[in-house]
Amino acid sequence: MQSIDISVIQKHLFLGSEKSIQNIQKLKELEIKRVLSVEKYHEKLEEFKNHQDILHMIIEINDMETENLLSHIESALNFIENGLKKNENVLVHCQAGTSRSPAIVVGYFMKTYNLEFKDANEIVASVRPSVQINQGFISQLELFYKMGFNFNGNSIWHKEYRMKNYLNLHKEKESINTNQLENDEKQKSQEINEKSIEKTEIQIDPKEYVHFRCKLCRQILFTEDNLVEHETGYNAKNFNEKKKSETKMFCSSYFIEPMDWIKNTSQINGKISCLKCGTKIGSFNWSGSQCSCGVWVSPSFRIPKTKVDRIDPKNQLIK
């Protein structure tokens, strides 16, 4: 078994490297029924098309800290869980079997047994000592735990996840725009990517939520659920001493999720205007901006508190 680099993590669940899939006959001897490849598609994976008795799934990501592992985690875990429920042997592999595929298997242990990353990683690494998951994947798996292993919610962790996704989508859009050579193609890609950033729609029942409205025209703009919170003063160490001394431990602005009424978000930065009266009420910057408390918020959709009124569910002004 060592010759093909496969580790038995638990009954029916196997973890390996590229070598583990190079001997189809050996996989049949091990009664492997499902193979999850966590790597970019290449010719060696083509063989599985000719083996109908092995169900094959590919998750195309690189072993880079900036890769979005969580965008694939649900489909990967469903693939594994569906096999294990049928007592099928499942093999998860990547090129070296040290980072990408272990990240998926660790995610499986975390969700199945409600474990934090450290504990789940120790279980997998105790069987396969070469495991060395990259820091970007570790941070995402830790966030996965904090979100309760689901992506629907309004906790600070869910908002952090959504904001990271917004930022990733914008970076993808920027890359496409940079590589377009013809003006008409540039315009087309800009329109497509403007739609690809799934911004938050206004769905407000003023009787249920604390909400925020334009100070000038009283148009409701967002609710407390759309606020992106941060710990006051956290990360202030990232700025030089002069900036630290100049900042106040007070947040003079609200930071919100991207809303569907904010215009020109295909640009790297711009102003935020009231959707009704058009008055400038704030600004956005996909690279981020510094709060008055010293925290760097990225991406930044920032509205000064002086520009909006905070209203309680009884329609009373909160001072």
MARRO-327976 format. One record per residue (C-alpha): residue number from 0; residue in three letters; x, y, z. Coordinates in pm, 1 decimal. Layout:
BEGIN
[NUM,'ALA',[X,Y,Z]],
...
# end
This chain:
BEGIN
[0,'MET',[0.0,0.0,0.0]],
[1,'GLN',[294.0,233.3,64.7]],
[2,'SER',[405.5,200.3,-298.9]],
[3,'ILE',[96.5,379.1,-423.2]],
[4,'ASP',[92.3,628.4,-135.3]],
[5,'ILE',[-249.4,570.0,18.2]],
[6,'SER',[-330.7,625.1,385.1]],
[7,'VAL',[-639.4,474.0,548.5]],
[8,'ILE',[-777.9,760.6,757.3]],
[9,'GLN',[-1079.9,570.0,882.0]],
[10,'LYS',[-1291.6,281.3,760.5]],
[11,'HIS',[-1385.1,346.0,395.0]],
[12,'LEU',[-1198.0,680.1,379.3]],
[13,'PHE',[-857.4,695.9,206.4]],
[14,'LEU',[-616.2,984.0,150.8]],
[15,'GLY',[-333.9,990.4,-101.5]],
[16,'SER',[-117.8,1168.9,-355.5]],
[17,'GLU',[-99.0,1160.5,-733.7]],
[18,'LYS',[67.5,817.7,-709.6]],
[19,'SER',[-245.9,674.5,-553.0]],
[20,'ILE',[-444.1,696.8,-877.6]],
[21,'GLN',[-177.9,574.6,-1119.0]],
[22,'ASN',[-255.7,206.7,-1063.3]],
[23,'ILE',[-620.7,151.1,-1148.2]],
[24,'GLN',[-589.6,-220.8,-1082.4]],
[25,'LYS',[-470.8,-150.5,-728.1]],
[26,'LEU',[-766.5,80.6,-672.2]],
[27,'LYS',[-996.0,-202.0,-777.4]],
[28,'GLU',[-821.8,-439.3,-536.4]],
[29,'LEU',[-883.4,-185.8,-258.7]],
[30,'GLU',[-1245.6,-165.2,-376.2]],
[31,'ILE',[-1225.0,211.2,-423.4]],
[32,'LYS',[-1563.2,321.8,-558.2]],
[33,'ARG',[-1520.0,699.2,-545.4]],
[34,'VAL',[-1220.3,919.9,-621.5]],
[35,'LEU',[-1212.4,1290.4,-538.1]],
[36,'SER',[-926.1,1469.4,-717.4]],
[37,'VAL',[-838.9,1805.8,-562.5]],
[38,'GLU',[-611.9,1952.7,-830.0]],
[39,'LYS',[-615.0,2115.3,-1169.7]],
[40,'TYR',[-732.9,1888.5,-1450.3]],
[41,'HIS',[-459.1,1703.4,-1641.8]],
[42,'GLU',[-420.7,1406.0,-1874.7]],
[43,'LYS',[-368.0,1147.2,-1601.4]],
[44,'LEU',[-720.3,1212.3,-1476.9]],
[45,'GLU',[-855.8,1130.1,-1822.4]],
[46,'GLU',[-822.5,757.5,-1748.2]],
[47,'PHE',[-1112.5,762.4,-1507.1]],
[48,'LYS',[-1352.9,830.9,-1793.0]],
[49,'ASN',[-1294.0,471.6,-1906.2]],
[50,'HIS',[-1367.3,318.4,-1566.4]],
[51,'GLN',[-1738.6,338.9,-1504.7]],
[52,'ASP',[-1713.6,138.5,-1182.3]],
[53,'ILE',[-1523.0,427.8,-1017.5]],
[54,'LEU',[-1717.1,750.4,-963.8]],
[55,'HIS',[-1483.4,1044.0,-1016.8]],
[56,'MET',[-1511.8,1408.9,-910.8]],
[57,'ILE',[-1259.3,1689.2,-968.2]],
[58,'ILE',[-1219.6,2008.3,-766.3]],
[59,'GLU',[-988.3,2233.0,-965.1]],
[60,'ILE',[-785.0,2442.2,-721.5]],
[61,'ASN',[-415.8,2516.6,-677.0]],
[62,'ASP',[-227.0,2476.1,-351.1]],
[63,'MET',[-221.7,2849.3,-287.9]],
[64,'GLU',[-328.3,3040.2,22.7]],
[65,'THR',[-546.9,3268.9,-188.1]],
[66,'GLU',[-754.0,2985.1,-338.0]],
[67,'ASN',[-1119.0,2975.3,-232.1]],
[68,'LEU',[-1145.5,2632.6,-69.7]],
[69,'LEU',[-1480.7,2701.5,97.2]],
[70,'SER',[-1655.4,2757.5,-235.5]],
[71,'HIS',[-1599.5,2384.3,-303.6]],
[72,'ILE',[-1626.3,2236.6,45.6]],
[73,'GLU',[-1999.3,2155.9,41.7]],
[74,'SER',[-1991.9,1964.9,-287.7]],
[75,'ALA',[-1675.1,1782.8,-179.4]],
[76,'LEU',[-1816.7,1675.8,156.0]],
[77,'ASN',[-2145.1,1568.8,-3.0]],
[78,'PHE',[-1949.6,1350.5,-245.6]],
[79,'ILE',[-1761.9,1186.8,43.4]],
[80,'GLU',[-2066.0,1151.8,269.5]],
[81,'ASN',[-2282.2,997.1,-2.8]],
[82,'GLY',[-2018.1,731.0,-57.8]],
[83,'LEU',[-1961.3,653.4,309.7]],
[84,'LYS',[-2335.3,619.3,370.5]],
[85,'LYS',[-2331.1,335.0,117.8]],
[86,'ASN',[-2019.9,182.5,278.2]],
[87,'GLU',[-1823.7,264.8,-36.7]],
[88,'ASN',[-1448.9,317.1,-19.7]],
[89,'VAL',[-1365.4,680.0,-99.6]],
[90,'LEU',[-1020.4,808.8,-200.5]],
[91,'VAL',[-937.1,1179.7,-173.2]],
[92,'HIS',[-610.1,1286.3,-336.3]],
[93,'CYS',[-413.3,1581.2,-472.5]],
[94,'GLN',[-65.2,1604.6,-623.8]],
[95,'ALA',[137.5,1547.8,-306.1]],
[96,'GLY',[-134.7,1450.1,-60.2]],
[97,'THR',[-10.8,1706.2,190.7]],
[98,'SER',[-231.2,2017.0,164.4]],
[99,'ARG',[-531.6,2027.2,-69.7]],
[100,'SER',[-674.7,1678.3,-20.5]],
[101,'PRO',[-599.3,1673.2,355.9]],
[102,'ALA',[-783.2,2006.9,383.8]],
[103,'ILE',[-1095.4,1840.7,243.4]],
[104,'VAL',[-1061.6,1537.3,470.7]],
[105,'VAL',[-999.4,1757.2,775.3]],
[106,'GLY',[-1310.0,1955.9,678.2]],
[107,'TYR',[-1503.8,1629.0,670.0]],
[108,'PHE',[-1390.8,1537.1,1022.5]],
[109,'MET',[-1466.5,1887.2,1148.5]],
[110,'LYS',[-1823.4,1884.8,1020.1]],
[111,'THR',[-1902.1,1520.4,1096.0]],
[112,'TYR',[-1772.1,1523.7,1453.2]],
[113,'ASN',[-1810.9,1897.2,1528.6]],
[114,'LEU',[-1437.0,1943.1,1576.7]],
[115,'GLU',[-1221.0,2253.4,1562.5]],
[116,'PHE',[-948.4,2255.9,1298.9]],
[117,'LYS',[-666.6,2171.9,1541.6]],
[118,'ASP',[-835.7,1855.4,1669.0]],
[119,'ALA',[-945.0,1731.2,1326.8]],
[120,'ASN',[-602.9,1801.7,1178.8]],
[121,'GLU',[-434.7,1602.1,1456.2]],
[122,'ILE',[-650.6,1299.7,1373.0]],
[123,'VAL',[-559.5,1308.9,1004.0]],
[124,'ALA',[-191.5,1391.1,1064.5]],
[125,'SER',[-159.0,1106.8,1315.4]],
[126,'VAL',[-229.3,866.5,1029.0]],
[127,'ARG',[-53.7,1067.1,758.8]],
[128,'PRO',[238.0,1263.1,915.6]],
[129,'SER',[323.1,1439.9,588.4]],
[130,'VAL',[5.9,1650.9,613.6]],
[131,'GLN',[89.6,2021.3,596.0]],
[132,'ILE',[-216.2,2226.7,501.2]],
[133,'ASN',[-140.2,2577.8,379.4]],
[134,'GLN',[-230.1,2870.4,606.3]],
[135,'GLY',[-494.9,3006.4,370.9]],
[136,'PHE',[-688.5,2679.2,382.8]],
[137,'ILE',[-646.1,2662.7,760.7]],
[138,'SER',[-799.4,3008.6,802.4]],
[139,'GLN',[-1092.4,2911.1,581.7]],
[140,'LEU',[-1154.3,2587.5,771.1]],
[141,'GLU',[-1145.5,2777.2,1100.2]],
[142,'LEU',[-1405.1,3014.6,955.9]],
[143,'PHE',[-1608.8,2712.0,841.2]],
[144,'TYR',[-1621.7,2596.6,1204.8]],
[145,'LYS',[-1720.3,2941.7,1332.2]],
[146,'MET',[-2007.5,2953.5,1080.6]],
[147,'GLY',[-2142.0,2625.3,1217.0]],
[148,'PHE',[-2051.8,2444.7,892.2]],
[149,'ASN',[-2320.3,2627.3,693.6]],
[150,'PHE',[-2312.9,2936.3,476.9]],
[151,'ASN',[-2654.8,3079.3,560.9]],
[152,'GLY',[-2661.9,3322.8,847.9]],
[153,'ASN',[-2598.2,3676.9,962.3]],
[154,'SER',[-2330.2,3621.7,1223.6]],
[155,'ILE',[-2011.3,3824.5,1208.3]],
[156,'TRP',[-1841.0,3513.9,1065.3]],
[157,'HIS',[-2096.4,3471.4,787.0]],
[158,'LYS',[-2052.7,3836.9,696.1]],
[159,'GLU',[-1675.5,3794.4,693.4]],
[160,'TYR',[-1716.5,3501.7,453.4]],
[161,'ARG',[-1947.7,3698.0,223.8]],
[162,'MET',[-1717.5,3999.5,219.9]],
[163,'LYS',[-1425.1,3777.1,122.1]],
[164,'ASN',[-1635.1,3635.5,-159.5]],
[165,'TYR',[-1729.0,3983.5,-278.3]],
[166,'LEU',[-1359.9,4072.8,-282.7]],
[167,'ASN',[-1265.2,3754.1,-470.2]],
[168,'LEU',[-1531.1,3820.5,-732.5]],
[169,'HIS',[-1409.1,4175.1,-779.6]],
[170,'LYS',[-1049.7,4055.5,-821.0]],
[171,'GLU',[-1163.7,3807.0,-1085.0]],
[172,'LYS',[-1347.3,4086.2,-1263.7]],
[173,'GLU',[-1039.1,4308.9,-1254.3]],
[174,'SER',[-828.9,4028.9,-1401.9]],
[175,'ILE',[-1071.5,3977.9,-1687.7]],
[176,'ASN',[-1086.5,4349.5,-1762.3]],
[177,'THR',[-706.3,4377.2,-1762.4]],
[178,'ASN',[-665.1,4097.3,-2015.4]],
[179,'GLN',[-931.0,4217.6,-2260.2]],
[180,'LEU',[-779.1,4388.2,-2566.7]],
[181,'GLU',[-1078.7,4500.8,-2767.8]],
[182,'ASN',[-1300.1,4781.8,-2637.4]],
[183,'ASP',[-1621.1,4595.0,-2710.5]],
[184,'GLU',[-1492.3,4289.3,-2525.1]],
[185,'LYS',[-1394.4,4509.5,-2230.7]],
[186,'GLN',[-1746.4,4648.0,-2214.0]],
[187,'LYS',[-1898.2,4301.2,-2236.7]],
[188,'SER',[-1683.7,4157.1,-1957.5]],
[189,'GLN',[-1756.5,4459.9,-1739.4]],
[190,'GLU',[-2130.7,4407.9,-1779.5]],
[191,'ILE',[-2103.1,4036.3,-1706.1]],
[192,'ASN',[-1892.3,4086.4,-1398.0]],
[193,'GLU',[-2108.4,4368.5,-1265.2]],
[194,'LYS',[-2384.8,4107.9,-1249.3]],
[195,'SER',[-2156.6,3839.5,-1104.0]],
[196,'ILE',[-2109.6,4031.3,-778.3]],
[197,'GLU',[-2421.6,3918.8,-596.4]],
[198,'LYS',[-2494.0,4224.0,-390.7]],
[199,'THR',[-2739.6,4229.5,-103.7]],
[200,'GLU',[-3091.3,4336.6,-193.1]],
[201,'ILE',[-3298.7,4560.9,31.0]],
[202,'GLN',[-3558.0,4341.8,201.0]],
[203,'ILE',[-3669.6,4544.3,497.3]],
[204,'ASP',[-3963.5,4528.2,732.0]],
[205,'PRO',[-3914.4,4844.0,942.7]],
[206,'LYS',[-4125.2,4691.4,1218.7]],
[207,'GLU',[-3876.2,4409.4,1272.2]],
[208,'TYR',[-3533.4,4564.6,1225.8]],
[209,'VAL',[-3325.0,4855.3,1339.0]],
[210,'HIS',[-3274.9,5030.8,1008.9]],
[211,'PHE',[-3078.7,5320.0,866.2]],
[212,'ARG',[-3217.6,5590.3,642.6]],
[213,'CYS',[-3079.9,5885.8,450.1]],
[214,'LYS',[-3068.6,6188.5,679.0]],
[215,'LEU',[-3181.1,6415.6,395.8]],
[216,'CYS',[-3472.0,6231.8,229.6]],
[217,'ARG',[-3541.1,5955.0,487.1]],
[218,'GLN',[-3508.9,5674.5,233.7]],
[219,'ILE',[-3438.2,5342.2,407.7]],
[220,'LEU',[-3098.8,5216.3,287.1]],
[221,'PHE',[-2994.9,4917.8,500.1]],
[222,'THR',[-3058.1,4738.0,829.6]],
[223,'GLU',[-2841.9,4631.6,1120.2]],
[224,'ASP',[-2813.7,4288.4,954.8]],
[225,'ASN',[-2617.7,4452.0,672.0]],
[226,'LEU',[-2354.8,4597.2,905.7]],
[227,'VAL',[-2003.4,4455.9,882.1]],
[228,'GLU',[-1871.9,4470.5,1235.7]],
[229,'HIS',[-1512.9,4477.8,1354.6]],
[230,'GLU',[-1341.3,4480.7,1690.7]],
[231,'THR',[-1252.6,4839.0,1778.5]],
[232,'GLY',[-881.7,4901.8,1750.3]],
[233,'TYR',[-808.1,4548.0,1627.9]],
[234,'ASN',[-521.6,4534.6,1377.5]],
[235,'ALA',[-412.3,4888.2,1467.3]],
[236,'LYS',[-63.6,4738.1,1498.5]],
[237,'ASN',[-55.5,4723.5,1119.9]],
[238,'PHE',[-10.1,5099.3,1104.4]],
[239,'ASN',[287.2,5308.8,1202.1]],
[240,'GLU',[306.8,5484.8,1536.9]],
[241,'LYS',[210.9,5821.0,1394.7]],
[242,'LYS',[-111.0,5684.9,1253.3]],
[243,'LYS',[-185.9,5501.6,1575.5]],
[244,'SER',[-155.7,5819.1,1777.1]],
[245,'GLU',[-381.6,6003.3,1536.6]],
[246,'THR',[-663.5,5748.2,1537.4]],
[247,'LYS',[-943.1,5751.5,1791.6]],
[248,'MET',[-1086.1,5441.6,1955.0]],
[249,'PHE',[-1426.0,5533.3,1811.7]],
[250,'CYS',[-1594.7,5425.6,1491.7]],
[251,'SER',[-1729.0,5731.5,1313.7]],
[252,'SER',[-1863.6,5530.1,1019.5]],
[253,'TYR',[-2079.6,5228.4,947.4]],
[254,'PHE',[-1930.5,4958.5,724.7]],
[255,'ILE',[-2191.0,4763.2,530.1]],
[256,'GLU',[-2219.5,4475.7,286.1]],
[257,'PRO',[-2234.5,4565.5,-85.2]],
[258,'MET',[-2597.8,4658.6,-153.7]],
[259,'ASP',[-2780.0,4622.9,-484.3]],
[260,'TRP',[-2850.2,4997.4,-504.4]],
[261,'ILE',[-2483.7,5101.4,-489.9]],
[262,'LYS',[-2370.6,5201.1,-839.8]],
[263,'ASN',[-2043.1,5158.1,-1029.7]],
[264,'THR',[-1909.5,4878.5,-808.1]],
[265,'SER',[-1714.1,4746.5,-1107.6]],
[266,'GLN',[-1466.4,5026.1,-1033.2]],
[267,'ILE',[-1196.6,4987.6,-768.5]],
[268,'ASN',[-1344.2,5275.3,-567.7]],
[269,'GLY',[-1618.6,5534.0,-585.9]],
[270,'LYS',[-1889.3,5720.0,-403.7]],
[271,'ILE',[-2204.0,5581.8,-245.0]],
[272,'SER',[-2512.0,5792.1,-319.9]],
[273,'CYS',[-2860.6,5769.1,-173.0]],
[274,'LEU',[-3074.8,5562.4,-408.0]],
[275,'LYS',[-3359.0,5817.3,-384.4]],
[276,'CYS',[-3219.4,6171.8,-362.4]],
[277,'GLY',[-2870.9,6105.2,-501.6]],
[278,'THR',[-2689.1,6275.2,-215.4]],
[279,'LYS',[-2340.3,6138.5,-150.6]],
[280,'ILE',[-2357.7,5944.4,175.0]],
[281,'GLY',[-2033.8,5748.1,167.8]],
[282,'SER',[-1769.2,5574.2,-39.4]],
[283,'PHE',[-1647.5,5227.7,-132.6]],
[284,'ASN',[-1301.7,5087.9,-196.9]],
[285,'TRP',[-1237.4,4724.9,-282.2]],
[286,'SER',[-882.2,4758.8,-148.6]],
[287,'GLY',[-1018.9,4873.3,186.0]],
[288,'SER',[-1000.5,5178.1,409.5]],
[289,'GLN',[-905.9,5256.9,767.4]],
[290,'CYS',[-1179.0,5313.7,1024.1]],
[291,'SER',[-1133.2,5601.9,1267.4]],
[292,'CYS',[-1070.0,5341.5,1539.7]],
[293,'GLY',[-759.3,5218.5,1357.7]],
[294,'VAL',[-892.6,4901.8,1194.1]],
[295,'TRP',[-833.5,4832.6,825.5]],
[296,'VAL',[-1159.7,4706.5,670.3]],
[297,'SER',[-1138.0,4534.2,332.3]],
[298,'PRO',[-1337.1,4557.7,115.4]],
[299,'SER',[-1475.9,4884.8,247.2]],
[300,'PHE',[-1832.0,5009.2,193.8]],
[301,'ARG',[-1826.3,5299.8,433.8]],
[302,'ILE',[-2101.5,5539.5,538.6]],
[303,'PRO',[-2027.6,5812.9,797.0]],
[304,'LYS',[-2272.4,5806.3,1086.4]],
[305,'THR',[-2348.3,6173.4,1024.2]],
[306,'LYS',[-2505.4,6086.9,687.6]],
[307,'VAL',[-2778.1,5851.0,809.5]],
[308,'ASP',[-3029.9,5821.8,1091.1]],
[309,'ARG',[-3054.5,5504.8,1298.5]],
[310,'ILE',[-3419.6,5411.2,1349.5]],
[311,'ASP',[-3568.8,5151.3,1585.5]],
[312,'PRO',[-3854.7,4912.1,1489.6]],
[313,'LYS',[-4104.1,5160.8,1637.7]],
[314,'ASN',[-3979.0,5420.9,1389.8]],
[315,'GLN',[-3809.0,5623.3,1663.1]],
[316,'LEU',[-3472.0,5789.3,1615.1]],
[317,'ILE',[-3192.1,5619.6,1809.2]],
[318,'LYS',[-2943.8,5875.0,1937.5]],
# end
